[in-house]
Amino acid sequence: MFLVYNTFMPALEVKNLKKYFSNKNWWQLRKKPVVIKAVDDISFTIGKGEIVGLLGPNGAGKTTTTQMLLGTLTPSSGEIFYFGQKFNEHNKEVLKRTNFCSAYIGLPHRITVWENLAVYARLYEVKNIKERIEKFLKEFEVWPLRNKAINQLSAGQKTRVLLAKAFLNHPEILLLDEPTASLDPDIAVKVRKFLLEQQKEYKVAMLFTSHNMHEVQEICDRIIFLNKGKIIYQDTPTGLIRKLKKAKVKMVVIKAKDILERYLKAQKIKFYWRKRMIIFRIDEEIIPKALYQLSDRGVRYDEIEILRPTLEDFFLEVANK
């Protein structure tokens, strides 16, 4: 069955998705079931050509959500739509137009890189198999490894092969789980650039999970932040960062350290020392006033660095709460 794609229709729409687990054999132990709400009533959309980050601390529900979106885990309730069609009713057609990459999954390790990709290409009914495999093995710089068995590759090389697999079928939406994990920094930069090119040229939509906040901030149009199975924030990277008002100040103090410490304690500002450098967080808008007051009290410094909040700062603050 051919699915008609409406350009104004989201590539992915999730409605009231839930996944609950209960402890095994609770009835045999004569105990009440303990219900774990891994994913607790989440709803979101991803537009055509949009890259959306799925973030959250460990145990937030990211992996469970991804597994339900792939069809490897059945939701307790809720609905998933790809291209306007119910996933559970049109999963075969949908999966031909999607793909997945994770640095934490394996490929059959005794057969070669080329053989692995050829199998996946046939599963996705790719027509020009040889050309597509060659194109992406070269794109991710693993063409010389095409005749090597998977078990002869390093972790980074396997990740690049998985990335090649993810693009074989001209996917319209990609689910990416830590796609640059295990990659050298220079290769990771090339992968991010490639993803942005695919978004711009082919309008590929992506759901992107990563623990690299710099990476997420660089390529994601919007971020969904999960915690304990619930969506607690949905915003652009810039929008999330603006929720933090405090900047980090690093100052090398040469005079009146004790006065500086008393001032910060009076303002209830936490600080710590790194040799001669003091580090603390303070509201951006009062930094000029604070520096003037410190100077008036005799505090002297020869270096100062003011760092505006980043997405990593936001992640840490939310996770710590």
C-alpha positions as CSV (number, residue, x, y, z in Angstrom):
1,M,0.0,0.0,0.0
2,F,1.4,3.4,-1.0
3,L,1.2,6.2,1.6
4,V,0.4,9.6,0.3
5,Y,2.6,12.3,1.9
6,N,1.2,15.7,2.7
7,T,3.9,18.3,2.9
8,F,2.0,20.1,5.7
9,M,1.6,16.9,7.7
10,P,4.2,16.0,10.4
11,A,6.7,13.3,9.6
12,L,6.0,11.9,13.0
13,E,3.2,12.5,15.5
14,V,3.0,10.9,18.9
15,K,-0.2,11.2,20.9
16,N,-0.5,10.3,24.6
17,L,2.1,7.6,24.5
18,K,2.5,5.5,27.6
19,K,4.6,2.5,28.5
20,Y,4.2,1.0,32.0
21,F,6.0,-2.0,33.4
22,S,5.2,-4.1,36.5
23,N,7.6,-6.3,38.5
24,K,7.7,-9.9,37.2
25,N,5.9,-12.8,39.0
26,W,4.3,-10.4,41.6
27,W,1.3,-12.7,41.9
28,Q,3.5,-15.7,42.8
29,L,5.3,-13.6,45.5
30,R,1.8,-12.5,46.9
31,K,2.8,-8.9,46.6
32,K,1.1,-5.9,45.0
33,P,2.5,-5.1,41.5
34,V,5.0,-2.3,41.4
35,V,4.2,-0.2,38.3
36,I,7.0,1.6,36.7
37,K,5.9,4.5,34.4
38,A,8.8,4.4,31.9
39,V,6.9,6.7,29.5
40,D,4.0,8.6,31.0
41,D,1.6,10.2,28.5
42,I,3.9,12.1,26.1
43,S,2.8,13.9,23.0
44,F,5.0,15.6,20.3
45,T,5.4,16.1,16.6
46,I,8.4,16.3,14.2
47,G,7.9,18.3,11.1
48,K,9.3,17.4,7.7
49,G,13.0,18.4,7.6
50,E,13.1,19.2,11.4
51,I,15.8,17.9,13.7
52,V,14.5,17.4,17.2
53,G,16.7,16.4,20.1
54,L,15.4,14.0,22.7
55,L,17.2,14.7,26.0
56,G,17.0,13.6,29.6
57,P,19.0,12.0,32.4
58,N,19.5,8.2,32.5
59,G,16.1,6.5,33.1
60,A,14.1,9.4,31.7
61,G,12.4,7.2,29.1
62,K,14.4,8.1,25.9
63,T,15.3,4.5,25.0
64,T,11.8,3.2,25.7
65,T,10.3,5.9,23.6
66,T,12.7,5.1,20.7
67,Q,11.9,1.4,20.9
68,M,8.2,2.1,20.6
69,L,8.8,4.4,17.7
70,L,10.7,1.5,16.0
71,G,8.0,-1.0,16.8
72,T,10.3,-3.2,18.9
73,L,8.3,-2.4,22.0
74,T,4.5,-2.2,22.2
75,P,3.0,0.9,23.9
76,S,0.7,0.4,26.9
77,S,-1.5,3.0,25.3
78,G,-1.3,6.0,22.9
79,E,-0.8,6.4,19.2
80,I,2.1,6.8,16.8
81,F,1.6,8.3,13.3
82,Y,4.2,8.4,10.6
83,F,3.3,10.6,7.5
84,G,-0.3,10.8,8.8
85,Q,-0.7,7.0,9.0
86,K,-1.1,4.9,12.1
87,F,2.2,3.0,12.7
88,N,0.6,-0.2,14.1
89,E,-1.6,-0.4,10.9
90,H,1.0,0.5,8.3
91,N,4.3,-0.5,9.9
92,K,5.7,-2.3,6.9
93,E,5.1,0.6,4.6
94,V,6.3,3.1,7.2
95,L,9.5,1.3,8.0
96,K,10.6,1.3,4.4
97,R,10.6,5.1,4.6
98,T,12.4,5.4,8.0
99,N,15.7,4.2,9.4
100,F,17.6,4.0,12.6
101,C,21.2,4.3,13.8
102,S,22.6,3.7,17.3
103,A,26.2,3.3,18.4
104,Y,25.0,0.6,20.8
105,I,23.5,-1.9,18.5
106,G,25.5,-4.7,16.7
107,L,25.6,-6.1,13.2
108,P,26.2,-9.8,12.3
109,H,29.8,-9.9,13.2
110,R,31.1,-12.8,11.0
111,I,30.1,-11.4,7.7
112,T,31.7,-8.4,5.9
113,V,30.8,-4.8,5.9
114,W,29.6,-5.1,2.3
115,E,27.5,-8.2,3.0
116,N,25.8,-6.6,6.0
117,L,24.8,-3.5,4.0
118,A,23.7,-5.6,1.0
119,V,21.3,-7.6,3.3
120,Y,19.8,-4.4,4.8
121,A,19.5,-2.8,1.3
122,R,17.4,-5.8,0.2
123,L,15.3,-5.6,3.3
124,Y,14.6,-2.0,2.4
125,E,14.1,-2.9,-1.2
126,V,16.8,-0.5,-2.4
127,K,17.0,-0.6,-6.2
128,N,20.6,0.5,-7.0
129,I,22.2,-1.4,-4.1
130,K,25.9,-1.3,-5.3
131,E,25.8,2.4,-5.9
132,R,24.1,3.3,-2.6
133,I,26.5,1.1,-0.6
134,E,29.5,2.5,-2.3
135,K,28.3,6.1,-1.9
136,F,27.8,5.9,1.8
137,L,30.8,3.8,2.6
138,K,32.9,6.5,0.9
139,E,30.9,9.3,2.6
140,F,31.7,7.9,6.1
141,E,35.3,6.9,5.1
142,V,35.0,3.2,5.5
143,W,35.2,2.2,1.9
144,P,38.6,0.5,2.4
145,L,37.0,-1.7,5.0
146,R,34.2,-3.1,2.8
147,N,35.6,-6.6,2.7
148,K,36.5,-6.9,6.4
149,A,34.3,-8.8,8.8
150,I,32.4,-6.6,11.3
151,N,34.3,-8.3,14.2
152,Q,37.6,-6.9,12.8
153,L,36.4,-3.3,13.1
154,S,36.9,-0.8,15.9
155,A,34.0,0.7,17.8
156,G,34.3,3.9,15.7
157,Q,34.4,2.1,12.4
158,K,31.3,0.1,13.3
159,T,29.5,3.3,14.1
160,R,30.4,4.7,10.7
161,V,29.1,1.5,9.0
162,L,25.8,1.9,10.9
163,L,25.5,5.4,9.7
164,A,26.0,4.2,6.1
165,K,23.3,1.6,6.8
166,A,20.9,4.4,8.0
167,F,21.0,6.3,4.7
168,L,20.7,3.3,2.2
169,N,17.0,3.6,1.7
170,H,16.6,7.4,1.2
171,P,14.9,7.7,4.6
172,E,12.4,10.5,5.2
173,I,12.8,10.3,8.9
174,L,15.8,9.0,11.0
175,L,15.9,7.9,14.6
176,L,19.5,8.6,15.8
177,D,20.7,7.3,19.1
178,E,24.2,8.7,20.0
179,P,25.2,8.6,16.3
180,T,28.6,10.1,16.9
181,A,29.6,8.0,20.0
182,S,33.0,6.4,19.6
183,L,33.9,8.6,16.7
184,D,37.1,10.7,16.6
185,P,36.4,14.4,16.9
186,D,37.2,15.2,13.2
187,I,34.9,12.4,12.0
188,A,32.1,13.6,14.4
189,V,32.3,17.1,12.9
190,K,31.9,15.6,9.4
191,V,28.9,13.5,10.5
192,R,27.2,16.5,11.9
193,K,27.9,18.5,8.7
194,F,26.5,15.6,6.7
195,L,23.3,15.4,8.8
196,L,22.7,19.1,8.3
197,E,23.2,18.7,4.5
198,Q,20.7,15.9,4.4
199,Q,18.2,18.0,6.3
200,K,18.7,21.0,4.0
201,E,18.8,19.1,0.6
202,Y,16.3,16.3,1.2
203,K,14.2,17.6,4.1
204,V,15.1,14.5,6.2
205,A,13.4,14.7,9.6
206,M,15.4,13.4,12.6
207,L,14.9,12.5,16.2
208,F,18.3,12.8,17.8
209,T,19.4,11.6,21.2
210,S,22.9,12.4,22.5
211,H,24.8,13.2,25.7
212,N,27.0,15.6,23.8
213,M,25.2,18.9,24.5
214,H,27.4,20.9,22.2
215,E,26.4,18.6,19.4
216,V,22.7,18.9,20.2
217,Q,22.9,22.7,20.4
218,E,24.6,22.8,17.0
219,I,22.2,20.7,14.9
220,C,18.8,20.5,16.7
221,D,16.0,22.9,15.8
222,R,14.0,22.0,18.8
223,I,14.5,19.9,22.0
224,I,12.2,17.7,23.9
225,F,13.4,17.2,27.5
226,L,12.2,14.1,29.3
227,N,12.4,13.3,33.0
228,K,10.8,10.3,34.7
229,G,8.8,9.5,31.6
230,K,7.3,12.9,31.2
231,I,8.0,15.8,28.9
232,I,9.0,18.7,31.1
233,Y,10.3,21.1,28.5
234,Q,9.8,21.6,24.7
235,D,11.7,24.5,23.2
236,T,14.5,25.6,20.9
237,P,18.1,25.2,22.3
238,T,18.3,29.0,22.7
239,G,14.9,29.1,24.4
240,L,16.0,26.5,27.0
241,I,19.3,28.3,27.6
242,R,17.5,31.5,28.3
243,K,15.7,29.9,31.1
244,L,19.0,30.0,33.0
245,K,19.8,33.5,34.2
246,K,23.1,32.8,35.8
247,A,26.5,33.1,34.1
248,K,29.7,31.5,35.3
249,V,32.4,33.9,36.4
250,K,36.1,32.8,36.6
251,M,38.4,35.3,38.3
252,V,42.1,35.1,39.1
253,V,42.3,37.1,42.4
254,I,45.5,38.9,43.4
255,K,44.2,40.9,46.4
256,A,41.6,40.7,49.2
257,K,40.4,37.1,48.8
258,D,38.8,37.2,52.2
259,I,36.7,40.2,51.3
260,L,35.6,38.5,48.1
261,E,34.5,35.4,50.0
262,R,32.6,37.4,52.6
263,Y,30.8,39.3,49.8
264,L,29.8,36.1,48.0
265,K,28.6,34.4,51.2
266,A,26.5,37.5,52.1
267,Q,24.9,37.3,48.6
268,K,24.3,33.5,49.1
269,I,26.4,32.8,46.0
270,K,28.2,29.4,46.0
271,F,31.8,29.4,44.9
272,Y,34.9,27.3,44.8
273,W,38.7,27.8,44.3
274,R,40.9,26.3,41.7
275,K,44.4,27.5,42.9
276,R,44.2,31.3,42.5
277,M,41.1,31.2,40.5
278,I,37.6,31.6,42.1
279,I,34.6,30.3,40.2
280,F,31.0,31.2,40.9
281,R,27.6,31.7,39.2
282,I,25.7,35.0,39.3
283,D,22.8,36.6,37.5
284,E,24.1,38.1,34.3
285,E,22.3,41.4,34.8
286,I,23.9,42.2,38.1
287,I,27.5,41.3,37.1
288,P,28.5,44.9,36.3
289,K,27.1,46.1,39.7
290,A,28.8,43.2,41.6
291,L,32.2,43.9,40.0
292,Y,31.9,47.6,40.9
293,Q,31.1,46.7,44.5
294,L,34.0,44.3,44.7
295,S,36.4,46.9,43.3
296,D,35.1,49.5,45.8
297,R,35.9,47.0,48.6
298,G,39.5,46.6,47.4
299,V,39.2,43.3,45.6
300,R,41.8,43.1,42.7
301,Y,42.0,40.6,39.9
302,D,44.2,40.3,36.8
303,E,42.1,37.9,34.8
304,I,38.3,37.5,34.5
305,E,36.2,35.3,32.2
306,I,32.4,35.5,32.0
307,L,30.8,32.4,30.4
308,R,27.1,32.6,29.4
309,P,24.9,29.6,30.1
310,T,25.0,26.7,27.7
311,L,22.7,23.7,26.9
312,E,25.0,21.6,29.1
313,D,24.4,24.0,32.0
314,F,20.7,23.7,31.5
315,F,20.9,19.8,31.3
316,L,22.9,19.7,34.5
317,E,20.6,22.0,36.4
318,V,17.5,20.1,35.5
319,A,19.1,16.7,36.1
320,N,20.4,17.8,39.5
321,K,16.9,19.1,40.5
